């Protein structure tokens, strides 16, 4: 079956247009509720919607029809009575973080930077009924810093990175190289860095909930809490 090739990524939207689309879609993929998404033009008609990378892949493969896409957009899953917001990062507060063997991090939007690059950024939603804003910046196959997610928007469009929701985990993996980021949604306002691995400008970083390793040297409890940047490397 031929996929729908009429859902282009919308790159030139204004801030107001993006806000309108997010609100109309419930701040998440209209089909599955994942809070990582792309802004996409609706097939065979005006307007735009939000789909996560996985659901957009189903469209491209022809496993979701035009009618289905419009139906999901008209009635986003997050607005349906059966949808459980607790299993995904919908919270009006900055999330608490479990990372690097440190005590539970509070009020730390950027837990770690590497070579001046913020690896992870967390922010509360712009509206109280929105989703935690997540940004991820990792090294590509050449070790150059690449924005994978920017305020919940999935940036790659060329297959260089893959996204999956696995249970309560957001998983991002490079198609080439060692780039990896797995975030586990522990509760509405609590997120664990289950596993992060990347190389930027020749410096290798690996993080789990229990430790972090930089350039082959392992550390515990080095990330500060209650500050803009928890640790600069």
KEKE-33533 format. One record per residue (C-alpha): residue in one letter; x, z, y. Coordinates in nm, 2 decimals. Layout:
R,residu,px,pz,py
R,a,X,Z,Y
...
END
This chain:
R,residu,px,pz,py
R,x,0.00,0.00,0.00
R,x,0.13,-0.10,0.34
R,x,0.17,0.20,0.58
R,x,0.04,0.22,0.93
R,x,0.31,0.08,1.16
R,x,0.11,0.15,1.48
R,x,0.20,0.52,1.55
R,x,0.50,0.50,1.78
R,x,0.68,0.80,1.90
R,x,0.58,0.86,2.26
R,x,0.90,0.94,2.45
R,x,0.80,0.89,2.81
R,x,0.52,1.14,2.84
R,x,0.51,1.37,3.14
R,x,0.51,1.74,3.10
R,x,0.14,1.76,3.19
R,x,0.06,1.49,2.93
R,x,0.25,1.68,2.66
R,x,0.07,2.00,2.75
R,x,-0.27,1.83,2.72
R,x,-0.18,1.68,2.38
R,x,-0.05,2.01,2.25
R,x,-0.37,2.19,2.36
R,x,-0.60,1.93,2.22
R,x,-0.42,1.94,1.88
R,x,-0.40,2.32,1.86
R,x,-0.02,2.33,1.92
R,x,0.06,2.20,1.57
R,x,0.03,1.91,1.33
R,x,-0.33,1.82,1.32
R,x,-0.33,1.78,0.94
R,x,-0.13,2.07,0.80
R,x,-0.07,2.31,1.10
R,x,0.31,2.31,1.09
R,x,0.44,2.39,1.44
R,x,0.72,2.13,1.43
R,x,0.58,1.79,1.53
R,x,0.62,1.45,1.69
R,x,0.41,1.31,1.97
R,x,0.26,0.99,1.83
R,x,0.02,0.73,1.95
R,x,-0.31,0.72,1.76
R,x,-0.35,0.41,1.54
R,x,-0.59,0.14,1.65
R,x,-0.69,0.32,1.97
R,x,-0.59,0.50,2.29
R,x,-0.47,0.86,2.29
R,x,-0.20,1.06,2.11
R,x,-0.17,1.33,1.85
R,x,0.07,1.56,1.68
R,x,0.20,1.51,1.33
R,x,0.48,1.69,1.15
R,x,0.76,1.48,1.01
R,x,0.61,1.52,0.65
R,x,0.26,1.41,0.75
R,x,0.39,1.12,0.96
R,x,0.59,1.01,0.65
R,x,0.26,1.00,0.46
R,x,0.12,0.77,0.73
R,x,0.42,0.54,0.71
R,x,0.39,0.53,0.33
R,x,0.02,0.43,0.36
R,x,-0.10,0.75,0.20
R,x,-0.30,0.84,0.51
R,x,-0.54,0.59,0.65
R,x,-0.63,0.52,1.01
R,x,-0.97,0.69,0.95
R,x,-0.81,1.00,0.81
R,x,-0.56,1.03,1.10
R,x,-0.85,1.01,1.36
R,x,-1.05,1.26,1.16
R,x,-0.76,1.51,1.16
R,x,-0.71,1.46,1.53
R,x,-1.08,1.51,1.60
R,x,-1.08,1.84,1.40
R,x,-0.73,1.99,1.39
R,x,-0.67,2.22,1.09
R,x,-0.56,2.51,1.30
R,x,-0.90,2.52,1.46
R,x,-1.08,2.54,1.13
R,x,-1.21,2.88,1.01
R,x,-1.02,2.88,0.68
R,x,-0.68,2.83,0.85
R,x,-0.44,3.13,0.84
R,x,-0.23,3.14,1.15
R,x,-0.03,3.44,1.01
R,x,0.17,3.23,0.77
R,x,0.32,3.02,1.05
R,x,0.49,3.12,1.38
R,x,0.19,3.15,1.61
R,x,0.27,3.45,1.83
R,x,0.24,3.52,2.20
R,x,0.57,3.72,2.19
R,x,0.93,3.63,2.15
R,x,1.01,3.66,1.78
R,x,1.22,3.94,1.63
R,x,1.51,3.79,1.44
R,x,1.68,3.88,1.11
R,x,2.02,3.72,1.12
R,x,2.39,3.78,1.05
R,x,2.37,4.13,0.91
R,x,2.27,4.27,1.25
R,x,1.99,4.51,1.31
R,x,1.66,4.34,1.38
R,x,1.72,4.14,1.70
R,x,1.47,4.19,1.98
R,x,1.45,4.00,2.31
R,x,1.74,3.77,2.21
R,x,1.63,3.41,2.29
R,x,1.97,3.25,2.19
R,x,2.11,3.44,1.89
R,x,2.43,3.24,1.88
R,x,2.63,2.96,2.05
R,x,2.92,2.76,1.91
R,x,3.16,2.58,2.14
R,x,2.91,2.63,2.42
R,x,2.62,2.48,2.22
R,x,2.31,2.69,2.16
R,x,2.25,2.66,1.79
R,x,1.91,2.82,1.79
R,x,1.67,2.90,2.08
R,x,1.35,3.09,2.05
R,x,1.08,3.12,2.32
R,x,0.73,3.25,2.34
R,x,0.45,2.99,2.38
R,x,0.35,2.86,2.72
R,x,0.00,2.97,2.63
R,x,-0.09,3.28,2.45
R,x,-0.27,3.09,2.17
R,x,0.02,2.85,2.12
R,x,0.31,2.86,1.88
R,x,0.66,3.01,1.91
R,x,0.89,2.75,2.06
R,x,1.18,2.68,1.83
R,x,1.49,2.47,1.92
R,x,1.77,2.38,1.67
R,x,2.10,2.21,1.76
R,x,2.34,2.13,1.47
R,x,2.63,1.90,1.41
R,x,2.58,1.55,1.28
R,x,2.79,1.39,1.01
R,x,3.06,1.33,1.26
R,x,3.05,1.70,1.38
R,x,2.89,1.61,1.71
R,x,2.62,1.85,1.84
R,x,2.27,1.69,1.79
R,x,1.93,1.83,1.90
R,x,1.72,1.83,1.59
R,x,1.42,2.02,1.74
R,x,1.36,2.07,2.11
R,x,1.08,2.32,2.19
R,x,0.90,2.24,1.85
R,x,0.94,1.86,1.90
R,x,1.11,1.69,1.61
R,x,1.37,1.46,1.76
R,x,1.52,1.25,1.48
R,x,1.34,0.92,1.43
R,x,1.59,0.73,1.22
R,x,1.60,0.93,0.89
R,x,1.92,1.11,0.97
R,x,1.75,1.45,0.92
R,x,1.47,1.56,0.70
R,x,1.21,1.84,0.75
R,x,1.01,2.02,0.49
R,x,0.77,2.32,0.48
R,x,0.85,2.51,0.16
R,x,0.62,2.81,0.13
R,x,0.70,3.03,0.43
R,x,1.02,2.83,0.52
R,x,1.09,2.56,0.77
R,x,1.38,2.36,0.62
R,x,1.59,2.10,0.81
R,x,1.86,1.91,0.63
R,x,2.10,1.63,0.73
R,x,2.08,1.31,0.53
R,x,2.46,1.30,0.55
R,x,2.70,1.59,0.61
R,x,2.65,1.96,0.56
R,x,2.39,2.03,0.83
R,x,2.13,2.27,0.72
R,x,1.89,2.52,0.88
R,x,1.62,2.72,0.69
R,x,1.40,2.95,0.89
R,x,1.17,3.19,0.70
R,x,0.85,3.30,0.87
R,x,0.84,3.67,0.78
R,x,0.55,3.75,1.00
R,x,0.38,3.61,1.31
R,x,0.65,3.74,1.54
R,x,0.94,3.78,1.29
R,x,1.17,3.51,1.17
R,x,1.47,3.52,0.94
R,x,1.76,3.28,0.95
R,x,1.76,3.23,0.57
R,x,2.05,2.98,0.58
R,x,2.22,2.78,0.85
R,x,2.53,2.57,0.79
R,x,2.69,2.33,1.04
R,x,3.02,2.20,1.18
R,x,3.06,2.13,1.55
R,x,3.38,1.99,1.70
R,x,3.57,2.10,1.39
R,x,3.44,2.45,1.38
R,x,3.24,2.55,1.08
R,x,2.95,2.80,1.10
R,x,2.74,2.95,0.82
R,x,2.47,3.21,0.87
R,x,2.25,3.41,0.64
R,x,2.03,3.72,0.70
R,x,2.32,3.93,0.58
R,x,2.63,3.78,0.74
R,x,2.78,3.50,0.94
R,x,3.10,3.31,0.87
R,x,3.30,3.12,1.13
R,x,3.60,2.91,1.04
R,x,3.61,3.07,0.70
R,x,3.61,3.43,0.83
R,x,3.30,3.64,0.74
R,x,3.14,3.89,0.98
R,x,2.85,4.14,0.98
R,x,2.66,4.29,1.27
R,x,2.83,4.09,1.55
R,x,2.52,3.95,1.71
R,x,2.39,4.16,2.00
R,x,2.03,4.24,2.06
R,x,1.83,4.25,2.39
R,x,2.05,3.99,2.57
R,x,2.01,3.62,2.65
R,x,2.29,3.52,2.41
R,x,2.36,3.74,2.11
R,x,2.70,3.59,2.03
R,x,2.92,3.33,2.18
R,x,3.18,3.16,1.95
END
